[in-house]
Amino acid sequence: MNCSVSSIYYCPVKSLSFQSIERCNVKKELGIINDRIFAFSRGVDLEKAKSMEINPNDRKLNNLLTLKNSPVLNKYNFIYEQDKLSLNLKEKEIISISPDINEERIKLSEKLIELESSLAKPIFLLKNTEFPFFDTSHSNNIFNSISLINLNTVRDFEKKINEKVEFERFRGNFYFEGLDAGEERNWIGKIIKINNISFKVEKNIPRCVAINLKPKTDDNSLNLLQSLKKTYNHFDMGIYLKALEEGKINVGDKIQLSQ
């Protein structure tokens, strides 16, 4: 097995951002530092939003802005750098805030509503660095996670449905090369090492209609979710990892199956 990390991404704002980086810091039991530490509540009052912010058990996906319930937001991106969170459209900054200042959080929420009046209101910007807003942090089996996607599996899917499938649709953290398509599904329950950092492979990643959205657009004309089911008889793409150690991961790092 000769696998290596080909690209690394993180999403500072749950579901609504996708930022490329050359390296990242991984924290034990947490995941990638700053990944999905922000989210926007949706259609709930401030008291409920504050409860969702601190307590993962109070979070329901439909009460958070996601591409599934708000596909119009797919054309935007959020960038988090040097303690500033900026909202961008077509690489141009619309607004930048200091997210630890409540008044500035309100300004960002108001700007989003101004831009997209169809969003379910009210919305509030939430932040939690200890229990980020991973899909696995508001499920029955709560754990902080990192997503790993085999590019050969994406290519196999692309070939079988005869359609261009951008890997960005799956919003993975680590993309890797060097493994036969689908082989990563056999890693469930095992330990892998990336740059000598151990990760437990927890489970396959079930997908939702958000993968139908072409990156940076609100074009959802390609029903990839249906195609996944037709092609493989499941809705999965990628695997969830749990970090068992701390350290740095770089593009180009080798992936080894430990057990």
FILO-124837 format. One record per residue (C-alpha): residue number from 1; residue in one letter; chain; x, y, z. Coordinates in nm, 4 decimals. Example, Ala and Ser with C-alpha at 12.3 -4.5 7.8 and 13.67 -1.06 7.14 Angstrom:
BEGIN
+-----+----+----+----------+----------+----------+
:   i : aa : ch :       px :       py :       pz :
+-----+----+----+----------+----------+----------+
:   1 :  a :  A :   1.2300 :  -0.4500 :   0.7800 :
:   2 :  s :  A :   1.3670 :  -0.1060 :   0.7140 :
+-----+----+----+----------+----------+----------+
This chain:
BEGIN
+-----+----+----+----------+----------+----------+
:   i : aa : ch :       px :       py :       pz :
+-----+----+----+----------+----------+----------+
:   1 :  m :  A :   0.0000 :   0.0000 :   0.0000 :
:   2 :  n :  A :   0.1481 :   0.3307 :  -0.1108 :
:   3 :  c :  A :  -0.1045 :   0.5952 :  -0.0060 :
:   4 :  s :  A :  -0.0407 :   0.9610 :   0.0580 :
:   5 :  v :  A :  -0.2372 :   1.2754 :   0.1389 :
:   6 :  s :  A :  -0.2884 :   1.4772 :  -0.1810 :
:   7 :  s :  A :  -0.4802 :   1.7732 :  -0.0361 :
:   8 :  i :  A :  -0.6093 :   1.9081 :   0.2950 :
:   9 :  y :  A :  -0.9173 :   2.1199 :   0.3537 :
:  10 :  y :  A :  -1.0986 :   2.2544 :   0.6532 :
:  11 :  c :  A :  -1.4321 :   2.4276 :   0.6959 :
:  12 :  p :  A :  -1.4288 :   2.7032 :   0.9583 :
:  13 :  v :  A :  -1.8068 :   2.7488 :   0.9199 :
:  14 :  k :  A :  -2.0079 :   2.4282 :   0.9169 :
:  15 :  s :  A :  -2.1259 :   2.3335 :   0.5664 :
:  16 :  l :  A :  -2.0725 :   2.6852 :   0.4292 :
:  17 :  s :  A :  -1.6962 :   2.7052 :   0.3762 :
:  18 :  f :  A :  -1.4135 :   2.5046 :   0.2230 :
:  19 :  q :  A :  -1.0557 :   2.6264 :   0.2694 :
:  20 :  s :  A :  -0.7449 :   2.4642 :   0.1198 :
:  21 :  i :  A :  -0.4321 :   2.4402 :   0.3375 :
:  22 :  e :  A :  -0.0916 :   2.2741 :   0.2981 :
:  23 :  r :  A :  -0.0718 :   2.1488 :   0.6570 :
:  24 :  c :  A :  -0.2857 :   2.1321 :   0.9677 :
:  25 :  n :  A :  -0.2627 :   2.0714 :   1.3395 :
:  26 :  v :  A :  -0.4567 :   1.7753 :   1.4736 :
:  27 :  k :  A :  -0.5673 :   1.7518 :   1.8359 :
:  28 :  k :  A :  -0.6455 :   1.4240 :   2.0103 :
:  29 :  e :  A :  -1.0194 :   1.3494 :   2.0376 :
:  30 :  l :  A :  -1.0951 :   1.6797 :   1.8601 :
:  31 :  g :  A :  -0.9767 :   1.6766 :   1.5012 :
:  32 :  i :  A :  -0.8331 :   1.9530 :   1.2855 :
:  33 :  i :  A :  -0.7853 :   2.2759 :   1.4788 :
:  34 :  n :  A :  -1.0451 :   2.5381 :   1.3711 :
:  35 :  d :  A :  -1.2445 :   2.2912 :   1.1594 :
:  36 :  r :  A :  -1.6196 :   2.3626 :   1.1821 :
:  37 :  i :  A :  -1.5818 :   2.5739 :   1.4955 :
:  38 :  f :  A :  -1.8509 :   2.8106 :   1.3658 :
:  39 :  a :  A :  -2.2088 :   2.7496 :   1.2582 :
:  40 :  f :  A :  -2.5204 :   2.9575 :   1.2023 :
:  41 :  s :  A :  -2.8357 :   2.8664 :   1.3907 :
:  42 :  r :  A :  -3.1529 :   2.8726 :   1.1811 :
:  43 :  g :  A :  -3.5076 :   2.9600 :   1.2792 :
:  44 :  v :  A :  -3.4572 :   2.9374 :   1.6570 :
:  45 :  d :  A :  -3.4548 :   3.2101 :   1.9213 :
:  46 :  l :  A :  -3.1394 :   3.3395 :   2.0913 :
:  47 :  e :  A :  -3.1863 :   3.1283 :   2.4044 :
:  48 :  k :  A :  -3.2105 :   2.8078 :   2.1999 :
:  49 :  a :  A :  -2.9178 :   2.9164 :   1.9816 :
:  50 :  k :  A :  -2.6973 :   2.9700 :   2.2868 :
:  51 :  s :  A :  -2.7906 :   2.6262 :   2.4169 :
:  52 :  m :  A :  -2.7005 :   2.4703 :   2.0791 :
:  53 :  e :  A :  -2.3705 :   2.6565 :   2.0853 :
:  54 :  i :  A :  -2.2486 :   2.4948 :   2.4073 :
:  55 :  n :  A :  -2.4324 :   2.1607 :   2.4074 :
:  56 :  p :  A :  -2.3950 :   1.9178 :   2.1137 :
:  57 :  n :  A :  -2.6947 :   1.7201 :   2.2403 :
:  58 :  d :  A :  -2.9169 :   2.0220 :   2.1700 :
:  59 :  r :  A :  -2.8142 :   2.0441 :   1.8046 :
:  60 :  k :  A :  -3.0357 :   1.9299 :   1.5211 :
:  61 :  l :  A :  -2.9155 :   1.9646 :   1.1641 :
:  62 :  n :  A :  -3.2339 :   2.1386 :   1.0544 :
:  63 :  n :  A :  -3.1705 :   2.4095 :   1.3168 :
:  64 :  l :  A :  -2.8348 :   2.4933 :   1.1572 :
:  65 :  l :  A :  -2.7729 :   2.6581 :   0.8226 :
:  66 :  t :  A :  -2.6484 :   2.3885 :   0.5852 :
:  67 :  l :  A :  -2.6334 :   2.3461 :   0.2107 :
:  68 :  k :  A :  -2.9081 :   2.0862 :   0.2431 :
:  69 :  n :  A :  -3.1616 :   2.3375 :   0.3789 :
:  70 :  s :  A :  -3.0107 :   2.6557 :   0.2289 :
:  71 :  p :  A :  -2.8464 :   2.5658 :  -0.1071 :
:  72 :  v :  A :  -2.8464 :   2.9325 :  -0.2085 :
:  73 :  l :  A :  -2.5424 :   2.9763 :   0.0211 :
:  74 :  n :  A :  -2.3216 :   2.7439 :  -0.1856 :
:  75 :  k :  A :  -2.1933 :   3.0333 :  -0.3966 :
:  76 :  y :  A :  -2.0400 :   3.1976 :  -0.0879 :
:  77 :  n :  A :  -1.7332 :   3.1028 :   0.1117 :
:  78 :  f :  A :  -1.6094 :   3.1895 :   0.4592 :
:  79 :  i :  A :  -1.2384 :   3.2370 :   0.5287 :
:  80 :  y :  A :  -1.0957 :   3.2290 :   0.8814 :
:  81 :  e :  A :  -0.7474 :   3.3775 :   0.9153 :
:  82 :  q :  A :  -0.5685 :   3.5657 :   1.1929 :
:  83 :  d :  A :  -0.8789 :   3.5615 :   1.4140 :
:  84 :  k :  A :  -1.0887 :   3.7280 :   1.1441 :
:  85 :  l :  A :  -1.3877 :   3.5618 :   0.9765 :
:  86 :  s :  A :  -1.4754 :   3.6946 :   0.6318 :
:  87 :  l :  A :  -1.7673 :   3.6279 :   0.3990 :
:  88 :  n :  A :  -1.6641 :   3.6091 :   0.0347 :
:  89 :  l :  A :  -1.8330 :   3.5839 :  -0.3043 :
:  90 :  k :  A :  -1.6326 :   3.4940 :  -0.6147 :
:  91 :  e :  A :  -1.3063 :   3.5493 :  -0.4240 :
:  92 :  k :  A :  -1.4134 :   3.9022 :  -0.3214 :
:  93 :  e :  A :  -1.4604 :   3.9924 :   0.0448 :
:  94 :  i :  A :  -1.8058 :   4.1198 :   0.1408 :
:  95 :  i :  A :  -1.7568 :   4.1629 :   0.5144 :
:  96 :  s :  A :  -1.4924 :   4.0705 :   0.7728 :
:  97 :  i :  A :  -1.5515 :   4.0462 :   1.1483 :
:  98 :  s :  A :  -1.3840 :   3.9609 :   1.4762 :
:  99 :  p :  A :  -1.6063 :   3.6658 :   1.5749 :
: 100 :  d :  A :  -1.5346 :   3.6964 :   1.9479 :
: 101 :  i :  A :  -1.7110 :   4.0356 :   1.9523 :
: 102 :  n :  A :  -2.0851 :   3.9837 :   1.9804 :
: 103 :  e :  A :  -2.1796 :   4.3037 :   1.7973 :
: 104 :  e :  A :  -1.9705 :   4.1934 :   1.4996 :
: 105 :  r :  A :  -2.1336 :   3.8493 :   1.4979 :
: 106 :  i :  A :  -2.4689 :   4.0259 :   1.4713 :
: 107 :  k :  A :  -2.3399 :   4.2363 :   1.1793 :
: 108 :  l :  A :  -2.2375 :   3.9225 :   0.9897 :
: 109 :  s :  A :  -2.5746 :   3.7545 :   1.0496 :
: 110 :  e :  A :  -2.7558 :   4.0669 :   0.9346 :
: 111 :  k :  A :  -2.5416 :   4.0882 :   0.6207 :
: 112 :  l :  A :  -2.6227 :   3.7276 :   0.5310 :
: 113 :  i :  A :  -2.9960 :   3.7948 :   0.5698 :
: 114 :  e :  A :  -2.9595 :   4.1115 :   0.3633 :
: 115 :  l :  A :  -2.7922 :   3.9136 :   0.0847 :
: 116 :  e :  A :  -3.0283 :   3.6158 :   0.1008 :
: 117 :  s :  A :  -3.3705 :   3.7132 :   0.2346 :
: 118 :  s :  A :  -3.5084 :   3.3607 :   0.1755 :
: 119 :  l :  A :  -3.3064 :   3.2197 :   0.4688 :
: 120 :  a :  A :  -3.5106 :   3.0948 :   0.7642 :
: 121 :  k :  A :  -3.4856 :   3.3632 :   1.0314 :
: 122 :  p :  A :  -3.3513 :   3.4492 :   1.2804 :
: 123 :  i :  A :  -2.9918 :   3.3352 :   1.2354 :
: 124 :  f :  A :  -2.7116 :   3.3625 :   1.4920 :
: 125 :  l :  A :  -2.3398 :   3.2913 :   1.4514 :
: 126 :  l :  A :  -2.2290 :   3.0213 :   1.6995 :
: 127 :  k :  A :  -1.8766 :   2.9222 :   1.8052 :
: 128 :  n :  A :  -1.7447 :   2.6207 :   1.9935 :
: 129 :  t :  A :  -1.3792 :   2.5134 :   1.9767 :
: 130 :  e :  A :  -1.4161 :   2.2163 :   2.2138 :
: 131 :  f :  A :  -1.7229 :   2.0616 :   2.0543 :
: 132 :  p :  A :  -1.7190 :   2.1853 :   1.6934 :
: 133 :  f :  A :  -2.0195 :   2.1476 :   1.4656 :
: 134 :  f :  A :  -1.9302 :   1.8184 :   1.3007 :
: 135 :  d :  A :  -2.2075 :   1.5996 :   1.1614 :
: 136 :  t :  A :  -2.0912 :   1.3428 :   1.4163 :
: 137 :  s :  A :  -2.1247 :   1.5856 :   1.7087 :
: 138 :  h :  A :  -2.5044 :   1.5937 :   1.7014 :
: 139 :  s :  A :  -2.5769 :   1.2265 :   1.6443 :
: 140 :  n :  A :  -2.6602 :   0.9358 :   1.8721 :
: 141 :  n :  A :  -2.2929 :   0.8407 :   1.8868 :
: 142 :  i :  A :  -2.1225 :   1.1768 :   1.9480 :
: 143 :  f :  A :  -1.7559 :   1.2095 :   1.8519 :
: 144 :  n :  A :  -1.5378 :   1.4728 :   1.6891 :
: 145 :  s :  A :  -1.4313 :   1.3624 :   1.3455 :
: 146 :  i :  A :  -1.2070 :   1.4088 :   1.0421 :
: 147 :  s :  A :  -1.3205 :   1.2988 :   0.6972 :
: 148 :  l :  A :  -1.0903 :   1.1031 :   0.4660 :
: 149 :  i :  A :  -1.1753 :   1.0519 :   0.0983 :
: 150 :  n :  A :  -1.0126 :   0.8193 :  -0.1530 :
: 151 :  l :  A :  -0.9815 :   1.0040 :  -0.4853 :
: 152 :  n :  A :  -0.9830 :   0.6742 :  -0.6750 :
: 153 :  t :  A :  -1.3283 :   0.6037 :  -0.5309 :
: 154 :  v :  A :  -1.4479 :   0.9421 :  -0.6592 :
: 155 :  r :  A :  -1.2973 :   0.8642 :  -1.0016 :
: 156 :  d :  A :  -1.4596 :   0.5198 :  -1.0072 :
: 157 :  f :  A :  -1.7965 :   0.6809 :  -0.9362 :
: 158 :  e :  A :  -1.7331 :   0.9408 :  -1.2064 :
: 159 :  k :  A :  -1.6470 :   0.6726 :  -1.4609 :
: 160 :  k :  A :  -1.9458 :   0.4533 :  -1.3797 :
: 161 :  i :  A :  -2.2031 :   0.7317 :  -1.4138 :
: 162 :  n :  A :  -2.0195 :   0.9028 :  -1.7028 :
: 163 :  e :  A :  -2.0401 :   1.2432 :  -1.5389 :
: 164 :  k :  A :  -1.7848 :   1.4926 :  -1.4078 :
: 165 :  v :  A :  -1.7839 :   1.4666 :  -1.0265 :
: 166 :  e :  A :  -1.5855 :   1.7410 :  -0.8546 :
: 167 :  f :  A :  -1.4212 :   1.6039 :  -0.5395 :
: 168 :  e :  A :  -1.5046 :   1.9316 :  -0.3623 :
: 169 :  r :  A :  -1.8711 :   1.8266 :  -0.3537 :
: 170 :  f :  A :  -1.7858 :   1.5911 :  -0.0668 :
: 171 :  r :  A :  -1.6100 :   1.8546 :   0.1479 :
: 172 :  g :  A :  -1.3529 :   1.6135 :   0.2863 :
: 173 :  n :  A :  -1.0665 :   1.7095 :   0.5162 :
: 174 :  f :  A :  -0.8023 :   1.4729 :   0.3784 :
: 175 :  y :  A :  -0.8054 :   1.3518 :   0.0180 :
: 176 :  f :  A :  -0.5610 :   1.0770 :  -0.0694 :
: 177 :  e :  A :  -0.4145 :   0.8815 :  -0.3617 :
: 178 :  g :  A :  -0.2740 :   0.5312 :  -0.3980 :
: 179 :  l :  A :  -0.5564 :   0.2940 :  -0.2942 :
: 180 :  d :  A :  -0.7961 :   0.0958 :  -0.5102 :
: 181 :  a :  A :  -1.1466 :   0.2383 :  -0.5331 :
: 182 :  g :  A :  -1.3663 :   0.1359 :  -0.2409 :
: 183 :  e :  A :  -1.0873 :  -0.0364 :  -0.0511 :
: 184 :  e :  A :  -1.1071 :   0.2199 :   0.2311 :
: 185 :  r :  A :  -1.4404 :   0.0667 :   0.3332 :
: 186 :  n :  A :  -1.2411 :  -0.2298 :   0.4625 :
: 187 :  w :  A :  -1.0607 :  -0.0021 :   0.7096 :
: 188 :  i :  A :  -1.3643 :   0.0444 :   0.9362 :
: 189 :  g :  A :  -1.2689 :  -0.0359 :   1.2965 :
: 190 :  k :  A :  -0.8963 :  -0.0329 :   1.2182 :
: 191 :  i :  A :  -0.6135 :   0.2062 :   1.3057 :
: 192 :  i :  A :  -0.4308 :   0.4025 :   1.0384 :
: 193 :  k :  A :  -0.1293 :   0.6293 :   1.0753 :
: 194 :  i :  A :  -0.0646 :   0.9547 :   0.8915 :
: 195 :  n :  A :   0.2779 :   1.1067 :   0.9609 :
: 196 :  n :  A :   0.2970 :   0.8644 :   1.2579 :
: 197 :  i :  A :  -0.0242 :   1.0049 :   1.4104 :
: 198 :  s :  A :  -0.2794 :   0.7330 :   1.4889 :
: 199 :  f :  A :  -0.6430 :   0.7583 :   1.3836 :
: 200 :  k :  A :  -0.9317 :   0.5198 :   1.4466 :
: 201 :  v :  A :  -1.1455 :   0.4597 :   1.1386 :
: 202 :  e :  A :  -1.4951 :   0.4937 :   1.2822 :
: 203 :  k :  A :  -1.7433 :   0.4488 :   0.9986 :
: 204 :  n :  A :  -1.8429 :   0.5267 :   0.6411 :
: 205 :  i :  A :  -1.9785 :   0.8745 :   0.5686 :
: 206 :  p :  A :  -2.3430 :   0.8748 :   0.4564 :
: 207 :  r :  A :  -2.4161 :   1.1560 :   0.2144 :
: 208 :  c :  A :  -2.7108 :   1.3944 :   0.1733 :
: 209 :  v :  A :  -2.8494 :   1.6053 :  -0.1119 :
: 210 :  a :  A :  -2.5771 :   1.8680 :  -0.0564 :
: 211 :  i :  A :  -2.3481 :   1.6640 :  -0.2869 :
: 212 :  n :  A :  -2.5878 :   1.7456 :  -0.5727 :
: 213 :  l :  A :  -2.4663 :   2.1069 :  -0.5608 :
: 214 :  k :  A :  -2.1941 :   2.1977 :  -0.8093 :
: 215 :  p :  A :  -1.9133 :   2.3746 :  -0.6163 :
: 216 :  k :  A :  -1.9536 :   2.7526 :  -0.5760 :
: 217 :  t :  A :  -2.2963 :   2.7528 :  -0.7455 :
: 218 :  d :  A :  -2.6568 :   2.6731 :  -0.6604 :
: 219 :  d :  A :  -2.6774 :   2.4320 :  -0.9575 :
: 220 :  n :  A :  -2.8176 :   2.1023 :  -0.8282 :
: 221 :  s :  A :  -2.9206 :   1.9534 :  -1.1624 :
: 222 :  l :  A :  -2.6995 :   1.6448 :  -1.1173 :
: 223 :  n :  A :  -2.8615 :   1.4007 :  -0.8731 :
: 224 :  l :  A :  -2.5441 :   1.2407 :  -0.7381 :
: 225 :  l :  A :  -2.7143 :   1.1095 :  -0.4260 :
: 226 :  q :  A :  -2.9495 :   0.9005 :  -0.6371 :
: 227 :  s :  A :  -2.6566 :   0.7919 :  -0.8570 :
: 228 :  l :  A :  -2.4586 :   0.6757 :  -0.5519 :
: 229 :  k :  A :  -2.7449 :   0.4505 :  -0.4478 :
: 230 :  k :  A :  -2.7959 :   0.3161 :  -0.7998 :
: 231 :  t :  A :  -2.4261 :   0.2505 :  -0.8539 :
: 232 :  y :  A :  -2.3180 :   0.1057 :  -0.5177 :
: 233 :  n :  A :  -2.6448 :   0.0391 :  -0.3299 :
: 234 :  h :  A :  -2.5411 :   0.2786 :  -0.0529 :
: 235 :  f :  A :  -2.5141 :   0.6550 :  -0.0007 :
: 236 :  d :  A :  -2.1548 :   0.6607 :   0.1319 :
: 237 :  m :  A :  -1.8470 :   0.8486 :   0.0164 :
: 238 :  g :  A :  -1.5427 :   0.8637 :   0.2449 :
: 239 :  i :  A :  -1.4720 :   0.7498 :   0.5995 :
: 240 :  y :  A :  -1.4736 :   0.9203 :   0.9386 :
: 241 :  l :  A :  -1.1555 :   0.9244 :   1.1476 :
: 242 :  k :  A :  -1.1071 :   0.9957 :   1.5177 :
: 243 :  a :  A :  -0.7691 :   1.1375 :   1.6177 :
: 244 :  l :  A :  -0.5999 :   0.9241 :   1.8848 :
: 245 :  e :  A :  -0.2903 :   1.1449 :   1.9054 :
: 246 :  e :  A :  -0.1788 :   1.5010 :   1.8374 :
: 247 :  g :  A :   0.0537 :   1.6317 :   1.5719 :
: 248 :  k :  A :   0.0853 :   1.7885 :   1.2269 :
: 249 :  i :  A :  -0.0374 :   1.6542 :   0.8948 :
: 250 :  n :  A :   0.1096 :   1.7797 :   0.5674 :
: 251 :  v :  A :   0.0191 :   1.7359 :   0.2026 :
: 252 :  g :  A :   0.2324 :   1.4440 :   0.0834 :
: 253 :  d :  A :   0.2343 :   1.2550 :   0.4154 :
: 254 :  k :  A :   0.2110 :   0.8757 :   0.3848 :
: 255 :  i :  A :  -0.0911 :   0.6812 :   0.5113 :
: 256 :  q :  A :  -0.0240 :   0.3418 :   0.6684 :
: 257 :  l :  A :  -0.2635 :   0.0740 :   0.7873 :
: 258 :  s :  A :  -0.1576 :  -0.0067 :   1.1428 :
: 259 :  q :  A :  -0.3890 :  -0.3005 :   1.2201 :
+-----+----+----+----------+----------+----------+
